[in-house]
Amino acid sequence: MTRMMNAIRQHQFGGPQVLTYEQAPLPELNPGEVRIRVHAIGINPPDWYLREGFKDLPPEWQPTVKFPLILGSDVSGVIEAIAEDVEGFTIGDEVYAMVRFPEGMLGDSSGYAEYVTAPALEVALKPARIDHLQAAAAPMSLLTAWQFLIEQGHTAANPFQSQPHQPVPLKGKRVLINGAAGGVGHYAVQLAKWQGAHVIAVASSRHQNLLHELGADEVVDYTQTNVGERFSDLDLVMDTVGGQHAERFLQTLKPAGALFLAYPLGFDAYAKAEARNITVSATQVRSHGGQLQTLAGLFNDGTIKTVIDSVYPLVEAAAAHERAASGHLQGKIVLRVD
């Protein structure tokens, strides 16, 4: 008899209303995997991109998916089963992971559920200092900041550019983080400060106190200040928003500076960047249990922390997506599995 679990599934593309709380088969454990009883789930932009059918992509790029599908990749929970060939984990271990990303982003990672299987190489012991809600919020956003700023950690082909992404040394550099209060941004602020940079955080004024607490040396309210006109001496801009509006940051950078784009689609000012001797680069975040284990140490010693915007029970995943669509997030949105 097939074991069942509760999950959020969708049977068609659309708005948050297509997310349905229902029964789904428990995922089978395959070689090299562990099965996790999920306590919390972090939600991320790829979740709503897939929910909508990647409608902003050109038609030829839009993927074909098999319904019903389960969104999500970021989980924190407790290992309840281990494949025979897996070493280094035991049943009962508290762990966190970004599951099968980007390979499983079309619904194969199945994060919005009571149970998920994950390749053991993508799993790390949960930082002891933080709870499951905080841990589940971290993987994709924190790995994105880490792989952009500190260590890419893989040699997979870059889908956005021909050359590999190369992080730059940050010690003593002037680094601007755009979208600094969001999921990726609030971790990028902390990592850049940890590395010894002078950090300029760009966000609305209501985030000012938080960003100073996270280590920002300056906080600039983009609603009151034209960032492109204020700065001209930056070494690095990490734009966690990206897209066509990122062009305005080129004039803020020194020659030989760098512009890192978390969302490079829509940016088309590469010739202008080359003329100014500015490197424009992006990378695709990828699952990496080893990096999450390193980052667990930074959580445990207090170097970094997670900011949570809001928490919803799993059954209210649609409401969580509505919150995401409303914008102006402070940190991450998390689903709680009771």
Secondary structure, DSSP 8 states (H G I E B T S, - for coil): ---EEEEEEBSS--SGGG-EEEEEE-----TTEEEEEEEEEE--HHHHHHHTTSTTS-GGG-----SSB----EEEEEEEEE-TT--S--TT-EEEEE-STTTTTTTTS--SBSEEEEEGGGEEE--TTS-HHHHHHSHHHHHHHHHHHT--------SS-SS-------TT-EEEEETTTSHHHHHHHHHHHHTT-EEEEEE-GGGHHHHHHTT-SEEEETTT--HHHH-S-EEEEEESS-SGGGGGGGGGEEEEEEEEESS-TT---HHHHHHTT-EEE-------HHHHHHHHHHHHTTS----EEEEEEGGGHHHHHHHHHH---SSEEEEE--
